[in-house]
């Protein structure tokens, strides 16, 4: 077993599953404690939105840069650096006593977002030596997503219990994720082997500066769209400037020998549908969580909503997370025997079907759970598949940045959806029986957008070549046949 590609990579995957469990803990641990964090910082519930906006903005900017540095100098080095930065931010969060200090620490904790792309690159580069990099990475990605979602569930369930066990000591409670990240740093330093960087590479500093400005303008525009609505001129000015900067970025990068992001690679038929799918999946995966929670808590006396308390809403989210895990596992298992391309198309279609079913079936709890389970199966498979598919489509020396771009586009998709959904739902508030509840039409619009994103992703993936996402030997045999 140890002489085979699977044996060489199995131990590495096991360590990375532990790393992703920690990543999941970071995503699930803090949410149940937000009410207590707000009290300690002396702010309002609305100010919590800035935490998410700051972390999404930082992660969208730093992930492509760190991934490129990983391709240049070794993925393990950058993985360890990002873990150390995340650990430092996590300890800062535990003892931050004011809003701005907590906000900066929360943003810096977003360095953990680059872990999964770097892990995918490490696994792919080791598997490539045995001409099994694609298939191994595909199956490993599903297991990593299982670890990620399991960690999120563990974090969400543990946070409240630890807070109660410590007698309401928030600082002591927040040291738990900090300890977990610190131990992760030790695991990476001791157990993870280094990849082989491509020599002679350079960092396209100006390219990343232009990209950073473009992402900063775009995410700022979407943040102000959510906060101030579509009527604010600031939103459209920032959006126009962001698009203009992206155009400049593309033109500059096409003239570079070693660009920050190789636009030529992005234009490949096996790459651009994957990145577009990541954006579209981010709409439902990241953007629809808030509307789902508020709909589940809406009083049924209005004619819609489930009227669930906090515990009931947590259970609904839990079912969705479990379906993500099942979807990731099914992808890891079925991709051994079936075409990964067809599985991706089917997974995207499941997301569309799940959210389409919300339109006629949303009155009963079992209907909502069934719809979420169907969409979650597709989303779980896609979350595991997209970084691996991007790595498979990238040339040697660009696996890290290609995998990372799926996270960046997914984040932008989620930010875009969060802003648009906020405007759509706010437009209906106050015209129904409750002054705070959104209208049913607003929720219908949210579900329709999520469904359209899933179906559009399925259509785009049809344009991927049939031999894409296969090992080199398998692809050659298929092409010959």
Secondary structure, DSSP 8 states (H G I E B T S, - for coil): -TTSHHHHHHHHHHHHHHHHHHHHHHHHHTGGGHHHHHHHHT--GGGHHHHHHHHHHHHHHHHHHHHHHHHHH-HHHHHHHHHHHHHHHHHHHHH--SHHHHHHHHHHGGGGGHHHHHHHHHHHHHHHTTT-HHHHHHHHHHHHHHHHHHHHHHHHHHHHHHHHHTTS-HHHHHHHHHHHHHHHHHHHHHH-------TT----HHHHHHHHHHHHHHHHHHHHHHHH-TT-HHHHHHHHHHHHHHHHHHHHHTT-SS-SS-HHHHTSTTTHHHHHHHHHHHHHHTTHHHHHHHHHHS-GGGSS-----HHHHHHHHHHHHHHHHHHHHHHHHHTTTS-HHHHHHHHHHHHHHHHHHHHH--SSHHHHHHHHHHHHHHHHHHHHHHHHHHHHHS-TT-HHHHHHHHHHHHHHHHHHHHHHHHHHHHHHTTSSSSSSS--HHHHHHHHHHHHHHHHHHHHHHTTS-TTTTS-HHHHHHHHH-
